[in-house]
Amino acid sequence: MEVQDKLLLEKRSEDLSIDELLYLAEKLTYVKAKRLREIFSIVIYAGLSIASVKPLLTFLPSAISAWTIFSIFFSMLVADFMSGLVHWTLDTWGSIDTPVLGKGVYVTFREHHIDPTSFTRRDFIVTWGDSCLVSLPFLAPVTYMLCSGDAEHGKMWYDVYLFLIAGIHFATSNNQFHKWAHTHSGNPRWVKWLQNYHLVLPKFQHHTHHVAPHTINYCIVTGWANYPLELINFWRNLEWIIERTTGYKPRVDDSKWAEKKRRYIQMKSNIPIEPKD
């Protein structure tokens, strides 16, 4: 890494400009060590996924029950909620200055609200690498238990294994579904069909999250969980509880970057910059 890049990494959040953040996010995406880790994670994840196919087919009941179908759809809902929980956490709490995760994770989340389509220009490895890495600690033990069990065990717990495996795969796919939701043109017809029938995150719903201040519709697998969560004001209530018990205010860092973006757009458009009320 070049000297100027190291100096950027040492800068605090408030000292970084929009251009520096965008540059840093792009630069960190293709660091060699990260690239190798992503490739390794994808290969191991694919191997475990292939290993789980045989027992799932072997233990498949002769008659598909309602519980089997329910386990798949419930796994999609749970995966959707978990994607929202992670998304909300990283949007709402912490900053680029957070130890360990700051320059590695928060940079890309802050970049995404400034340039939502940036990650659509990145390749398959970037899209899937980190998701596979995070999922490996969950997929590995489930695959081991599934493959090491006998036929009686596999058939007895089939719906549970199907729920776990499907849920992990849907959760791991969240970045790809998210990417499709930001792709303005070029999605295959079958992807558009899935989006239209709300089987993956639809564009129209996720667009509402990118209207400042980015406080709704965090779930990015199917978007199903967004409806009940917004109905009961789940995220605002959770933020209220956390703020009352810890004193930490939500979205402090993200709000600062939103203000920087506002000033940046005005400057680029030659609009006089006025202080925000």
C-alpha positions as CSV (number, residue, x, y, z in Angstrom):
1,M,0.0,0.0,0.0
2,E,1.3,3.4,-0.9
3,V,2.3,6.1,1.6
4,Q,-0.7,8.3,0.8
5,D,-3.0,5.4,1.3
6,K,-1.6,4.7,4.7
7,L,-2.0,8.4,5.6
8,L,-5.7,8.2,4.6
9,L,-6.2,5.1,6.8
10,E,-4.8,7.1,9.7
11,K,-7.3,10.0,9.2
12,R,-10.2,10.3,11.5
13,S,-13.8,10.3,10.0
14,E,-14.4,14.0,10.4
15,D,-11.1,14.8,8.5
16,L,-11.9,12.6,5.5
17,S,-13.5,14.3,2.4
18,I,-16.1,12.6,0.2
19,D,-13.5,12.0,-2.5
20,E,-11.1,10.5,0.0
21,L,-13.8,8.2,1.3
22,L,-14.8,7.0,-2.1
23,Y,-11.1,6.4,-3.0
24,L,-10.4,4.6,0.2
25,A,-13.5,2.3,-0.3
26,E,-12.4,1.4,-3.8
27,K,-8.7,0.9,-2.8
28,L,-9.6,-1.3,0.2
29,T,-11.8,-3.5,-1.9
30,Y,-8.9,-4.8,-4.0
31,V,-6.2,-5.2,-1.3
32,K,-4.4,-8.4,-2.2
33,A,-4.7,-10.1,1.2
34,K,-8.5,-9.3,1.2
35,R,-8.9,-10.6,-2.3
36,L,-7.2,-13.9,-1.4
37,R,-9.3,-14.3,1.7
38,E,-12.5,-13.7,-0.3
39,I,-11.5,-16.3,-3.0
40,F,-10.6,-18.8,-0.2
41,S,-14.0,-18.1,1.5
42,I,-16.0,-18.6,-1.7
43,V,-14.2,-21.9,-2.5
44,I,-14.7,-23.4,1.0
45,Y,-18.3,-22.2,1.1
46,A,-19.0,-23.8,-2.3
47,G,-17.4,-27.0,-1.2
48,L,-19.5,-27.2,2.0
49,S,-22.6,-26.4,0.0
50,I,-21.9,-29.2,-2.5
51,A,-21.2,-31.6,0.4
52,S,-24.7,-30.8,1.9
53,V,-26.6,-31.6,-1.3
54,K,-26.2,-35.4,-1.2
55,P,-27.6,-36.0,2.3
56,L,-30.4,-33.5,1.7
57,L,-31.4,-35.5,-1.4
58,T,-30.8,-38.8,0.4
59,F,-33.0,-37.9,3.4
60,L,-35.7,-36.2,1.3
61,P,-39.1,-37.5,2.3
62,S,-41.1,-39.4,-0.3
63,A,-44.0,-37.0,0.3
64,I,-43.2,-33.3,0.8
65,S,-45.0,-32.1,3.9
66,A,-46.4,-28.6,4.6
67,W,-43.7,-28.3,7.2
68,T,-41.0,-28.8,4.6
69,I,-42.4,-26.0,2.5
70,F,-42.9,-23.8,5.5
71,S,-39.3,-24.4,6.6
72,I,-38.0,-22.9,3.3
73,F,-40.2,-19.8,3.4
74,F,-39.6,-19.3,7.1
75,S,-35.8,-19.5,6.5
76,M,-36.2,-16.7,3.9
77,L,-38.0,-14.6,6.4
78,V,-35.5,-15.2,9.2
79,A,-32.6,-14.5,6.7
80,D,-34.3,-11.3,5.7
81,F,-34.6,-10.2,9.3
82,M,-31.0,-11.0,10.1
83,S,-29.8,-9.0,7.0
84,G,-31.8,-6.1,8.3
85,L,-30.4,-6.4,11.8
86,V,-26.8,-6.3,10.5
87,H,-27.6,-3.5,8.0
88,W,-29.3,-1.4,10.7
89,T,-26.5,-2.0,13.2
90,L,-23.8,-0.8,10.8
91,D,-25.8,2.1,9.5
92,T,-26.8,3.3,13.0
93,W,-24.0,2.6,15.4
94,G,-20.2,3.0,15.2
95,S,-18.1,4.9,12.7
96,I,-15.1,4.8,10.4
97,D,-13.0,5.4,13.5
98,T,-14.4,2.2,15.2
99,P,-11.4,-0.1,16.0
100,V,-11.0,-3.2,13.7
101,L,-14.2,-2.7,11.7
102,G,-13.9,1.0,11.0
103,K,-11.7,1.1,7.9
104,G,-12.6,-2.5,6.9
105,V,-16.4,-2.4,7.1
106,Y,-17.8,1.0,8.0
107,V,-16.0,2.7,5.1
108,T,-18.0,0.7,2.6
109,F,-21.3,1.3,4.4
110,R,-20.7,5.1,4.4
111,E,-19.7,4.9,0.8
112,H,-22.9,3.1,-0.1
113,H,-25.1,5.9,1.1
114,I,-23.0,8.4,-0.9
115,D,-22.7,6.3,-4.1
116,P,-25.4,3.6,-3.9
117,T,-24.4,2.0,-7.3
118,S,-20.6,1.8,-6.6
119,F,-20.7,-1.9,-5.7
120,T,-22.7,-2.8,-8.8
121,R,-19.5,-2.1,-10.7
122,R,-17.5,-4.6,-8.6
123,D,-17.0,-8.3,-9.5
124,F,-18.4,-11.6,-8.3
125,I,-15.6,-12.1,-5.8
126,V,-16.2,-8.8,-4.1
127,T,-20.0,-9.4,-4.1
128,W,-19.8,-12.9,-2.5
129,G,-16.5,-13.0,-0.6
130,D,-17.3,-11.3,2.7
131,S,-20.8,-12.9,2.8
132,C,-19.3,-16.4,2.4
133,L,-16.7,-15.7,5.1
134,V,-19.3,-14.6,7.6
135,S,-21.5,-17.6,6.8
136,L,-18.7,-20.3,7.1
137,P,-18.9,-20.6,11.0
138,F,-22.6,-21.4,10.6
139,L,-22.5,-23.5,7.4
140,A,-19.6,-25.7,8.5
141,P,-21.1,-27.3,11.7
142,V,-24.5,-27.7,10.1
143,T,-23.0,-29.5,7.1
144,Y,-20.9,-31.7,9.4
145,M,-23.9,-32.7,11.5
146,L,-26.0,-33.4,8.4
147,C,-23.3,-35.5,6.7
148,S,-22.2,-37.4,9.8
149,G,-25.8,-38.4,10.9
150,D,-27.4,-41.7,9.9
151,A,-30.6,-42.0,7.8
152,E,-32.9,-42.2,10.8
153,H,-31.4,-39.0,12.3
154,G,-31.5,-37.2,8.9
155,K,-35.1,-38.0,8.2
156,M,-36.2,-37.1,11.8
157,W,-34.5,-33.7,11.6
158,Y,-34.9,-33.1,7.9
159,D,-37.0,-30.0,8.1
160,V,-34.7,-28.4,10.7
161,Y,-31.6,-29.1,8.5
162,L,-33.5,-27.7,5.5
163,F,-34.4,-24.6,7.4
164,L,-30.8,-24.0,8.6
165,I,-29.1,-24.7,5.2
166,A,-31.7,-22.7,3.2
167,G,-31.5,-19.9,5.7
168,I,-27.7,-19.7,5.5
169,H,-27.8,-19.7,1.7
170,F,-30.4,-17.0,1.6
171,A,-28.5,-14.9,4.1
172,T,-25.3,-15.4,2.2
173,S,-27.0,-14.2,-1.0
174,N,-28.1,-10.9,0.5
175,N,-25.3,-8.9,-1.2
176,Q,-26.2,-10.3,-4.6
177,F,-29.9,-9.5,-4.1
178,H,-28.9,-6.1,-2.9
179,K,-26.7,-5.6,-5.9
180,W,-29.6,-6.5,-8.3
181,A,-31.8,-4.0,-6.5
182,H,-29.3,-1.3,-7.4
183,T,-28.6,-2.4,-11.0
184,H,-30.4,0.1,-13.2
185,S,-30.2,-2.1,-16.3
186,G,-28.8,-5.4,-17.4
187,N,-30.5,-7.7,-14.9
188,P,-31.5,-11.0,-16.5
189,R,-35.2,-11.5,-17.2
190,W,-35.5,-14.2,-14.5
191,V,-34.0,-11.8,-11.9
192,K,-36.6,-9.2,-12.8
193,W,-39.3,-11.9,-12.4
194,L,-38.0,-12.7,-8.9
195,Q,-38.0,-9.0,-8.0
196,N,-41.5,-8.5,-9.5
197,Y,-42.9,-11.4,-7.4
198,H,-41.0,-10.2,-4.3
199,L,-39.0,-13.5,-4.0
200,V,-35.8,-11.4,-3.8
201,L,-35.4,-7.7,-2.8
202,P,-37.4,-5.5,-5.2
203,K,-36.0,-2.3,-6.5
204,F,-39.1,-0.2,-5.6
205,Q,-38.9,-1.1,-1.9
206,H,-35.1,-0.7,-1.4
207,H,-35.2,2.7,-3.1
208,T,-37.0,4.0,-0.1
209,H,-34.1,3.2,2.1
210,H,-31.9,5.4,0.1
211,V,-34.0,8.5,0.7
212,A,-32.2,10.5,3.5
213,P,-32.0,9.9,6.4
214,H,-31.9,6.2,5.5
215,T,-33.9,5.0,8.4
216,I,-36.4,2.5,6.9
217,N,-36.5,-0.8,5.0
218,Y,-33.2,-2.3,6.2
219,C,-33.9,-5.9,5.2
220,I,-32.3,-6.8,1.9
221,V,-32.8,-10.5,1.2
222,T,-36.5,-10.5,0.2
223,G,-37.7,-7.4,1.9
224,W,-40.6,-9.4,3.5
225,A,-39.6,-8.5,7.0
226,N,-39.6,-4.8,6.3
227,Y,-43.4,-4.6,6.3
228,P,-44.1,-5.8,9.9
229,L,-41.0,-4.1,11.2
230,E,-41.9,-0.7,9.9
231,L,-45.5,-1.2,10.9
232,I,-44.5,-1.6,14.6
233,N,-41.7,1.0,14.3
234,F,-39.3,-1.7,15.4
235,W,-36.0,0.0,14.6
236,R,-36.9,3.4,16.2
237,N,-38.2,1.6,19.3
238,L,-35.0,-0.4,19.5
239,E,-32.9,2.8,19.1
240,W,-34.8,4.5,21.9
241,I,-34.2,1.6,24.2
242,I,-30.4,1.6,23.4
243,E,-30.1,5.3,23.7
244,R,-31.9,5.4,27.1
245,T,-29.8,2.6,28.5
246,T,-26.4,3.5,27.1
247,G,-26.6,7.2,26.2
248,Y,-25.3,6.6,22.7
249,K,-27.2,8.5,20.0
250,P,-28.1,6.7,16.8
251,R,-26.7,7.6,13.3
252,V,-24.2,10.2,14.6
253,D,-21.5,9.2,12.0
254,D,-23.9,8.5,9.2
255,S,-25.6,11.9,9.7
256,K,-22.2,13.6,9.5
257,W,-21.5,11.9,6.1
258,A,-25.0,12.8,4.9
259,E,-24.2,16.5,5.6
260,K,-20.9,16.2,3.9
261,K,-22.7,14.7,0.9
262,R,-25.2,17.6,0.8
263,R,-22.3,20.1,0.8
264,Y,-20.4,18.0,-1.8
265,I,-23.3,18.0,-4.2
266,Q,-23.9,21.7,-3.8
267,M,-20.2,22.4,-4.4
268,K,-20.2,20.2,-7.6
269,S,-23.3,21.9,-8.8
270,N,-22.0,25.4,-8.1
271,I,-24.9,26.0,-5.7
272,P,-24.1,28.4,-2.8
273,I,-23.6,26.3,0.4
274,E,-26.0,27.3,3.1
275,P,-25.9,26.0,6.7
276,K,-28.4,23.3,7.4
277,D,-31.2,24.3,9.8
